[in-house]
Amino acid sequence: MPQSNPVMRLSLLAALLILAVPVASAQETAVARGHPIIGTWRFTVPDGSCAETYRFRADGTSVVTSGDEIAETEFRVTPKPSRKGFYEWVDTIVKDNGKKDCAGQITDVGRKTTTYIQFDPGAERFIVCQAESHDACFGPLRRVGGEDI
């Protein structure tokens, strides 16, 4: 029986590890099948002067329009709510057009936020909170489209 070449074994192992990394990354960013966040949502500021639209995709990316701003994000959201009924949502801005949002701010690319969201029983609205409580929240965001939007 021929002896295996240790250099060849290491090369093969390295190639397999390199191939495995993109698969693991894709699985980390994908959203759980049937997650209620997938779809298009809209929030209108209380005085009606501006609206934000969030389009969440199952691949863990989203497009957000707010005022004149158009931003693209990568996000992850827990597959199930906590005992308190909140999902943890971690969102990172990966692209922005540099224009002002509804608050008059320009969002920096690379900004990462962690917030907590809670859906109504029919998953047609959700609120966004700084913690797993209703003390500091905004919303509701209302569903305006499903997964195919």
N, C-alpha and C positions, 0 to 999 in steps of 0.2 A: 504494500500500500504506500503511495507517495506521501511524503511529509508535506504539511501545509507551510506556506511561506508566511512568517510572522508579519512582514511588511504588508503583504497583500491582505491579511486578516485585518490589520489596523486600518488600511485604506477602505476596505469594505465597511468596517464598523463606523468610520468617520462619515462615509457617504450615507449610511443609513441614519445616522444622527442628524445630519444636515437635512435629509428629506423629512424627518419626523418633526422638526421644529415648525415649519409652516402649518402642518396639520394641527399641532397643539395650539398654535396661536389662533387659527381659524375657529377651533372649537371654543376657545375662551371668549371670543367676541360674539359668537352666535347667540341668539336669544332663544330661550326655550320655546319649543313648538307650541303654538296656540296661546302664547303670552298675551295678556290683555293690552300691553303697551303698543303692540304692532298696529300700525295704521296712521291716520292723519288726525291731528288734534288742533284745536284753535282756542286761544285765550284772547279776549278783548279787554283792554284796560277799562276800569269802571266808568270813566267819562266817555268811552266810546271813540276816543281820538286815535287809537292805534290798536293793531291786532298782531298777534304772533301765531304762526302756524308751525307745527312740529310734525315732520313725517318720519316715523320710526320704521326702519326696515328690519327684517328678520336676521340679516347678516351682522347686526350690531352697529349699523351706521344710521345717521339721521341727517336731514336737511332742515334747518330752522330759518324762517324769515321773521324778522321783527323790525317794524318800521322800514327803513331802507337797507337794513342789514340782511345779508344772506350768508349763513354759516353752515359748514359741514362738520359733523362730529362723529366720534367713535364712542359708543357707550356700552355699558353692561348693566344689567338689572337682574336682581336675584330672581330665580325661577318661581319662588313662592313667597307670600308675605310672611313677615315675622309674627310672633304671637300678638303683637300690638296692631297687626293689620297693615303694616307698611312694607313696601318693597324698597330696597336700597338701590339707588340709581347713581352710577358714576359716569360722568360725561366729560369728554375731552374735546376741545375745539381743535380741528385739524386744518381747517381752511376758513377764511373769512374775507368778505369783500372790502373790509375797512370802512364801511359806512355805519352811521349811527342807528342803534336799536331804539325800541319804544321808550326807553329810559334816557335817551340822548347819549348813550355810552358807545364806545367802540370796543369790541371784544378782542382781546389778545389771543392769537393763535397759541396753542399749548395750554391754555387755561383749563384746569381740571377741577370739577366740582363734584361733591358728593351730597346728594339730597335724598329725601325719603318721600315716596309717593303712595297715595292711598286712593283706590278706586271706589266708586259707588257700587252698590250690589249688581247693577246691570252692566258694569264696565263701560258706561257711556260718558262718564266724567271722572276726572281725578284731580286731586290737589297735590301741590308740591310744597314740602316742608323742610325746614333746616334740620330738624331732629324728628324722632318718632313720637311727635306730639302735635297738637293743633295750635301751639303757641305762636309759631312764626311760619305762616304758610301763604301761598298765593294760589289763585285759581277760582273756580274750577276751569280746567281745560275740557272742552267738549269734543267728543268724537265727531269728525266730519267725513270720515272715510275709513274703510277697512283695509285689509292687507293688500288688496289689489289696486289701491289708489296710488 
